[in-house]
C-alpha cells in the first residue's frame, strides 16, 4: 500500500518497484513481509510495527511511504478504513 496525495491507495501502483528503493517502508515484525521488504527494497530504511493498525496509522501520518502486505489484508483494510 502506498500514500497517494496523502490518502492510502491499494490500487495497482503505476511506479516501478525500484522507485521505492530509498523510501522509508514499514513492515510487520516477524512476518513473512519483513524478509520480502528487506530483500526487495534493500536501500531504504525500514520501520517495524507489531500490528496492521499501527502500520496503517504510520502510513496515514506519513511516518512511512508504503508497505508490503497480502491482497486479502489490503482489501480488509480498505473495507475498514477507506469506506
N, C-alpha and C positions, 0 to 999 in steps of 0.2 A: 504494500500500500504506500502511496506517496501523497504528499501535500500538493494540491493544485490550486493556486490562488487562495491559499490559506484554508482550503477545505479538503478533507480527505477524499481520495479518489481510488476506487477499486476497479476502475475501468482499465483496459489494456493501456500500457504505457507507450507513448509514441517515441520516447527516447531510447537509444540503445542502452543495453545493460551496462556497458562500460562507462557510461556517463555518471553512474553512481559511485565509481571509484573516487575516493577522496571525500565523499559525503559522509556525514555522521548518520549511521544506521543503528536502529535498535534491534535487539534480539531477546528472546526469552532464555534466561539462564538454564542450561542443562537440556534444552530442547534440541531436536534434530536441526532446527533452523539456525542454531548458533554456529554449528560447523559449516553449514551451507553458506551462511552470510560471510563468515571469515574466509572461506575458500573463494567465493565468487567476487568478493569486494575487499581484497587484501590491503588496499591503500588508504582506507578511511578508518577513522576511529569508530569503535562500537560502544554503544551504551547498553547495559544489561538490565533487564527487568524481570520480575518474578511472576507477572501475570499479564494477560491480554489487556485488561482495563488500564493498567499502568502504561503499557506500550502504546495504546491508543491515545491516552492523555498526553504522552510525550510528543506524539505526532501533532496533535491539535495545538499544543502550546509551543510548537516549533523548537523543542529540545532535540529532536531528531528530524532527519529529512525523509526517512522512509523505513520500511522493514519488510522482511520476507515472511510470508505466512501461507498456510494452505488455503485453497479456494473455499473450502467449507467454512473455515473460521472467518474469512473475509466476508462471505455472504451473511453470516450471523451478525458480524459487526455492522454491516450495512443495515440490516433489519432493526438492530437495537439503537443505532446512533444517527443514521442518515435519513431516517424516515420522517 
